[in-house]
């Protein structure tokens, strides 16, 4: 009986659990339409060497919100989405990247220093005034700075980093 019990214990701690431990760093695969792919210097993936997210996966992350005007929209609006620093922390154990390269649907790219995400509450905006942001209005994802909270964010340098229609982030 003791030998049978030992055999069962050895079986329990063999291949299946080893595989589970190896996949513990992986993210759940998206079940809906993928709206964001993150690649590069990341530890947690779900499709090959990339992390792909559908809308529900991004909405499940802690959401941050603020009211701000932007240089491209009229008046002030309420935006919400995950903080960029939280997204990077989810994907990397060390979170030691210097910059990210953000690519938009129209081919525009901007390199953004990670220090921006630590110095300011930069979000990956998913909603505007409680509604999903349509593509024609800078969505579905927008790297958005809280422009009205700090006048230094109104510089041309920062405006070029506020990428809309985000589809890919490469962690450098």
Buried (B, 14 or more C-beta within 10 A) or exposed (E): EEEEEEEEEEEEEEEEEEEEEEEEEEBEEBEEEBBBBBBBBBBBBBBEEBBBBBBEBBBEBEBBBBEBEBEEEEEBBEBBBBBBBBBBEBBBEEBEBEBBBBBBBEEEEBEBBBEBBEEBBBBBBBBBEEEEBEEEBBBBBBBBBBBBEEEEBBEEEBBEBBBBBBBBBBBB
